[in-house]
Amino acid sequence: MEQFYSITELCNDLGITPRTIRFYETKGLVLPKRAGKTRVYTHRDRARMILILRGKQLGFSLSDIKEFLDLYEVDRTQTVQIKLLAKKVRQRIEQLEDQRQALELSLSELQAIEREALNALRHKAETGAA
């Protein structure tokens, strides 16, 4: 027998808000069933939410995540999905490497400016200039 989750149960289980789940519903990433007027979520919906949250945490766009999830429906062997995942992961790694280089450059420049400012203050204090 399939297990169902209410929106409250799913939120508590995943540590998210109902608004988050509804947002992903509007994007077509999660499609709950209805029991009357109540939304009910399956184990599959829960698994998709975990993948969505993990993808967002890793910096993937919602369109990338949707593409991954939709491919599973088309290719149950997951071959196409895994190939796309590997490609997107490589792209994300390259983006993060670029960001790291830019961040390291910014930090280096800021540290140099800080040293210059502190040296200027020290020089003013030593020479008595205020």
PyRosetta script that sets phi, psi and omega in degrees:
from pyrosetta import init, pose_from_sequence

init()
pose = pose_from_sequence("MEQFYSITELCNDLGITPRTIRFYETKGLVLPKRAGKTRVYTHRDRARMILILRGKQLGFSLSDIKEFLDLYEVDRTQTVQIKLLAKKVRQRIEQLEDQRQALELSLSELQAIEREALNALRHKAETGAA")
pose.set_psi(1, 134.0)
pose.set_omega(1, -176.4)
pose.set_phi(2, -74.2)
pose.set_psi(2, 137.9)
pose.set_omega(2, 178.3)
pose.set_phi(3, -87.5)
pose.set_psi(3, 136.7)
pose.set_omega(3, 177.5)
pose.set_phi(4, -116.0)
pose.set_psi(4, 150.6)
pose.set_omega(4, 177.9)
pose.set_phi(5, -122.0)
pose.set_psi(5, 141.5)
pose.set_omega(5, 169.7)
pose.set_phi(6, -80.5)
pose.set_psi(6, 168.0)
pose.set_omega(6, 179.0)
pose.set_phi(7, -62.4)
pose.set_psi(7, -36.6)
pose.set_omega(7, 179.0)
pose.set_phi(8, -65.0)
pose.set_psi(8, -44.6)
pose.set_omega(8, 179.2)
pose.set_phi(9, -62.6)
pose.set_psi(9, -43.5)
pose.set_omega(9, -179.9)
pose.set_phi(10, -64.5)
pose.set_psi(10, -41.8)
pose.set_omega(10, 178.6)
pose.set_phi(11, -62.6)
pose.set_psi(11, -47.1)
pose.set_omega(11, -180.0)
pose.set_phi(12, -63.2)
pose.set_psi(12, -40.7)
pose.set_omega(12, -178.7)
pose.set_phi(13, -64.8)
pose.set_psi(13, -38.9)
pose.set_omega(13, -174.3)
pose.set_phi(14, -100.5)
pose.set_psi(14, -6.8)
pose.set_omega(14, 179.6)
pose.set_phi(15, 70.1)
pose.set_psi(15, 37.9)
pose.set_omega(15, 179.8)
pose.set_phi(16, -127.7)
pose.set_psi(16, 175.8)
pose.set_omega(16, -179.4)
pose.set_phi(17, -100.5)
pose.set_psi(17, 159.4)
pose.set_omega(17, 174.5)
pose.set_phi(18, -58.3)
pose.set_psi(18, -33.8)
pose.set_omega(18, 178.9)
pose.set_phi(19, -60.8)
pose.set_psi(19, -38.8)
pose.set_omega(19, 178.1)
pose.set_phi(20, -61.5)
pose.set_psi(20, -47.0)
pose.set_omega(20, -179.4)
pose.set_phi(21, -63.4)
pose.set_psi(21, -44.8)
pose.set_omega(21, 179.9)
pose.set_phi(22, -62.3)
pose.set_psi(22, -37.4)
pose.set_omega(22, 177.2)
pose.set_phi(23, -59.8)
pose.set_psi(23, -46.5)
pose.set_omega(23, 179.9)
pose.set_phi(24, -67.9)
pose.set_psi(24, -28.2)
pose.set_omega(24, 173.6)
pose.set_phi(25, -64.9)
pose.set_psi(25, -45.1)
pose.set_omega(25, -178.8)
pose.set_phi(26, -63.7)
pose.set_psi(26, -26.6)
pose.set_omega(26, 178.3)
pose.set_phi(27, -85.7)
pose.set_psi(27, -1.6)
pose.set_omega(27, 178.2)
pose.set_phi(28, 77.4)
pose.set_psi(28, 16.9)
pose.set_omega(28, -179.2)
pose.set_phi(29, -85.7)
pose.set_psi(29, -28.3)
pose.set_omega(29, 178.2)
pose.set_phi(30, -131.8)
pose.set_psi(30, 132.7)
pose.set_omega(30, -177.6)
pose.set_phi(31, -126.6)
pose.set_psi(31, 87.8)
pose.set_omega(31, -176.3)
pose.set_phi(32, -69.6)
pose.set_psi(32, 158.0)
pose.set_omega(32, 173.0)
pose.set_phi(33, -86.4)
pose.set_psi(33, 172.2)
pose.set_omega(33, 178.8)
pose.set_phi(34, -121.1)
pose.set_psi(34, 138.7)
pose.set_omega(34, 170.2)
pose.set_phi(35, -120.1)
pose.set_psi(35, 90.5)
pose.set_omega(35, -170.3)
pose.set_phi(36, 72.2)
pose.set_psi(36, -122.9)
pose.set_omega(36, 178.5)
pose.set_phi(37, -96.4)
pose.set_psi(37, -2.2)
pose.set_omega(37, -176.0)
pose.set_phi(38, -92.3)
pose.set_psi(38, 135.8)
pose.set_omega(38, 173.6)
pose.set_phi(39, -77.5)
pose.set_psi(39, 137.6)
pose.set_omega(39, 173.1)
pose.set_phi(40, -128.5)
pose.set_psi(40, 140.3)
pose.set_omega(40, -175.1)
pose.set_phi(41, -113.9)
pose.set_psi(41, 139.3)
pose.set_omega(41, -179.1)
pose.set_phi(42, -92.1)
pose.set_psi(42, 174.2)
pose.set_omega(42, 174.3)
pose.set_phi(43, -59.3)
pose.set_psi(43, -35.8)
pose.set_omega(43, 177.9)
pose.set_phi(44, -63.1)
pose.set_psi(44, -44.1)
pose.set_omega(44, 177.9)
pose.set_phi(45, -61.4)
pose.set_psi(45, -41.2)
pose.set_omega(45, 178.8)
pose.set_phi(46, -62.5)
pose.set_psi(46, -44.7)
pose.set_omega(46, 179.2)
pose.set_phi(47, -62.4)
pose.set_psi(47, -41.5)
pose.set_omega(47, 177.8)
pose.set_phi(48, -63.1)
pose.set_psi(48, -41.2)
pose.set_omega(48, 178.9)
pose.set_phi(49, -62.3)
pose.set_psi(49, -40.6)
pose.set_omega(49, 178.4)
pose.set_phi(50, -61.5)
pose.set_psi(50, -44.1)
pose.set_omega(50, 178.7)
pose.set_phi(51, -65.0)
pose.set_psi(51, -40.2)
pose.set_omega(51, 178.8)
pose.set_phi(52, -62.4)
pose.set_psi(52, -48.9)
pose.set_omega(52, -178.6)
pose.set_phi(53, -63.0)
pose.set_psi(53, -40.6)
pose.set_omega(53, 178.7)
pose.set_phi(54, -65.8)
pose.set_psi(54, -42.4)
pose.set_omega(54, 178.3)
pose.set_phi(55, -61.7)
pose.set_psi(55, -43.4)
pose.set_omega(55, 178.0)
pose.set_phi(56, -64.2)
pose.set_psi(56, -40.5)
pose.set_omega(56, 179.4)
pose.set_phi(57, -60.7)
pose.set_psi(57, -34.7)
pose.set_omega(57, -179.5)
pose.set_phi(58, -85.2)
pose.set_psi(58, -2.1)
pose.set_omega(58, 174.2)
pose.set_phi(59, 92.5)
pose.set_psi(59, 14.1)
pose.set_omega(59, 177.8)
pose.set_phi(60, -79.4)
pose.set_psi(60, 148.4)
pose.set_omega(60, 177.7)
pose.set_phi(61, -74.9)
pose.set_psi(61, 161.0)
pose.set_omega(61, 177.1)
pose.set_phi(62, -63.9)
pose.set_psi(62, -33.6)
pose.set_omega(62, 178.7)
pose.set_phi(63, -66.7)
pose.set_psi(63, -38.6)
pose.set_omega(63, 175.3)
pose.set_phi(64, -62.5)
pose.set_psi(64, -46.0)
pose.set_omega(64, -178.7)
pose.set_phi(65, -62.3)
pose.set_psi(65, -43.6)
pose.set_omega(65, 179.3)
pose.set_phi(66, -62.1)
pose.set_psi(66, -40.0)
pose.set_omega(66, 178.9)
pose.set_phi(67, -61.8)
pose.set_psi(67, -43.6)
pose.set_omega(67, 177.3)
pose.set_phi(68, -59.7)
pose.set_psi(68, -49.2)
pose.set_omega(68, -176.3)
pose.set_phi(69, -65.7)
pose.set_psi(69, -40.8)
pose.set_omega(69, 179.9)
pose.set_phi(70, -66.4)
pose.set_psi(70, -34.8)
pose.set_omega(70, 179.3)
pose.set_phi(71, -63.2)
pose.set_psi(71, -32.2)
pose.set_omega(71, 179.1)
pose.set_phi(72, -62.0)
pose.set_psi(72, -36.9)
pose.set_omega(72, 179.7)
pose.set_phi(73, -66.5)
pose.set_psi(73, -32.7)
pose.set_omega(73, -176.7)
pose.set_phi(74, -82.6)
pose.set_psi(74, -41.4)
pose.set_omega(74, -172.6)
pose.set_phi(75, -125.3)
pose.set_psi(75, 93.0)
pose.set_omega(75, -177.9)
pose.set_phi(76, -66.5)
pose.set_psi(76, -16.4)
pose.set_omega(76, 176.9)
pose.set_phi(77, -76.0)
pose.set_psi(77, -17.4)
pose.set_omega(77, 178.3)
pose.set_phi(78, 69.4)
pose.set_psi(78, 10.5)
pose.set_omega(78, -178.7)
pose.set_phi(79, -61.4)
pose.set_psi(79, -50.2)
pose.set_omega(79, -179.7)
pose.set_phi(80, -63.9)
pose.set_psi(80, -42.2)
pose.set_omega(80, -179.7)
pose.set_phi(81, -61.0)
pose.set_psi(81, -44.3)
pose.set_omega(81, -178.7)
pose.set_phi(82, -67.2)
pose.set_psi(82, -40.2)
pose.set_omega(82, 177.7)
pose.set_phi(83, -62.6)
pose.set_psi(83, -44.5)
pose.set_omega(83, 179.0)
pose.set_phi(84, -64.8)
pose.set_psi(84, -42.0)
pose.set_omega(84, 179.1)
pose.set_phi(85, -59.0)
pose.set_psi(85, -46.5)
pose.set_omega(85, -179.9)
pose.set_phi(86, -60.3)
pose.set_psi(86, -41.7)
pose.set_omega(86, 179.3)
pose.set_phi(87, -64.2)
pose.set_psi(87, -46.9)
pose.set_omega(87, -178.1)
pose.set_phi(88, -67.8)
pose.set_psi(88, -36.3)
pose.set_omega(88, 177.4)
pose.set_phi(89, -64.1)
pose.set_psi(89, -44.5)
pose.set_omega(89, 177.7)
pose.set_phi(90, -58.6)
pose.set_psi(90, -44.4)
pose.set_omega(90, 178.4)
pose.set_phi(91, -61.9)
pose.set_psi(91, -41.1)
pose.set_omega(91, -179.5)
pose.set_phi(92, -67.0)
pose.set_psi(92, -40.1)
pose.set_omega(92, 177.0)
pose.set_phi(93, -59.8)
pose.set_psi(93, -44.2)
pose.set_omega(93, 179.7)
pose.set_phi(94, -63.3)
pose.set_psi(94, -40.5)
pose.set_omega(94, 177.2)
pose.set_phi(95, -61.7)
pose.set_psi(95, -45.3)
pose.set_omega(95, -179.1)
pose.set_phi(96, -66.6)
pose.set_psi(96, -36.8)
pose.set_omega(96, 176.4)
pose.set_phi(97, -62.7)
pose.set_psi(97, -43.2)
pose.set_omega(97, 177.2)
pose.set_phi(98, -61.6)
pose.set_psi(98, -43.0)
pose.set_omega(98, 179.2)
pose.set_phi(99, -64.4)
pose.set_psi(99, -39.3)
pose.set_omega(99, 179.2)
pose.set_phi(100, -62.8)
pose.set_psi(100, -43.8)
pose.set_omega(100, 178.7)
pose.set_phi(101, -61.6)
pose.set_psi(101, -43.6)
pose.set_omega(101, 179.5)
pose.set_phi(102, -65.0)
pose.set_psi(102, -39.8)
pose.set_omega(102, 179.0)
pose.set_phi(103, -65.3)
pose.set_psi(103, -44.1)
pose.set_omega(103, 178.6)
pose.set_phi(104, -62.1)
pose.set_psi(104, -39.8)
pose.set_omega(104, 177.6)
pose.set_phi(105, -64.5)
pose.set_psi(105, -45.6)
pose.set_omega(105, 178.6)
pose.set_phi(106, -61.4)
pose.set_psi(106, -44.3)
pose.set_omega(106, 178.6)
pose.set_phi(107, -61.2)
pose.set_psi(107, -43.1)
pose.set_omega(107, 179.7)
pose.set_phi(108, -61.6)
pose.set_psi(108, -45.3)
pose.set_omega(108, 179.2)
pose.set_phi(109, -64.2)
pose.set_psi(109, -43.5)
pose.set_omega(109, 179.3)
pose.set_phi(110, -64.2)
pose.set_psi(110, -39.3)
pose.set_omega(110, 178.1)
pose.set_phi(111, -64.3)
pose.set_psi(111, -38.4)
pose.set_omega(111, 177.4)
pose.set_phi(112, -65.3)
pose.set_psi(112, -42.6)
pose.set_omega(112, 178.3)
pose.set_phi(113, -63.4)
pose.set_psi(113, -42.4)
pose.set_omega(113, 178.6)
pose.set_phi(114, -60.2)
pose.set_psi(114, -46.7)
pose.set_omega(114, 178.8)
pose.set_phi(115, -58.7)
pose.set_psi(115, -45.2)
pose.set_omega(115, 179.3)
pose.set_phi(116, -61.2)
pose.set_psi(116, -42.8)
pose.set_omega(116, -179.8)
pose.set_phi(117, -64.7)
pose.set_psi(117, -44.8)
pose.set_omega(117, 179.7)
pose.set_phi(118, -66.2)
pose.set_psi(118, -38.2)
pose.set_omega(118, 176.6)
pose.set_phi(119, -64.1)
pose.set_psi(119, -40.4)
pose.set_omega(119, 178.9)
pose.set_phi(120, -64.0)
pose.set_psi(120, -41.0)
pose.set_omega(120, 178.0)
pose.set_phi(121, -65.2)
pose.set_psi(121, -42.4)
pose.set_omega(121, 178.1)
pose.set_phi(122, -61.2)
pose.set_psi(122, -43.6)
pose.set_omega(122, 179.6)
pose.set_phi(123, -61.8)
pose.set_psi(123, -42.3)
pose.set_omega(123, 178.8)
pose.set_phi(124, -63.9)
pose.set_psi(124, -41.0)
pose.set_omega(124, -179.7)
pose.set_phi(125, -66.6)
pose.set_psi(125, -38.8)
pose.set_omega(125, -179.0)
pose.set_phi(126, -70.5)
pose.set_psi(126, -34.1)
pose.set_omega(126, -178.0)
pose.set_phi(127, -91.3)
pose.set_psi(127, -4.6)
pose.set_omega(127, 179.1)
pose.set_phi(128, 81.8)
pose.set_psi(128, 4.1)
pose.set_omega(128, 177.7)
pose.set_phi(129, -81.7)
pose.set_psi(129, 130.7)
pose.set_omega(129, -177.4)
pose.set_phi(130, -106.7)
pose.dump_pdb("model.pdb")
